[in-house]
């Protein structure tokens, strides 16, 4: 048997239902170094969740740019340039 589809009405949802949280951290000798080292991984994460429209601050142009590897690059290509 399949579960009946849920109503999309927000009033029928339970507090915390369909909620996902993510927490990332990076430890380095200084805040500036940690931000520099973590930036490529943060950008990779933005490429993943941006396409899903989970980050409302991103514009359509920014999302389109993240699809283009010539503009967005990858964490590995940026990491080699920051060393």
PyMOL commands that set and color helices and strands:
alter all, ss='L'
color gray80, all
select helices_A, chain A and resi 10-12+31-50+60-67+69-72+75-82
alter helices_A, ss='H'
color red, helices_A
deselect
rebuild
show_as cartoon
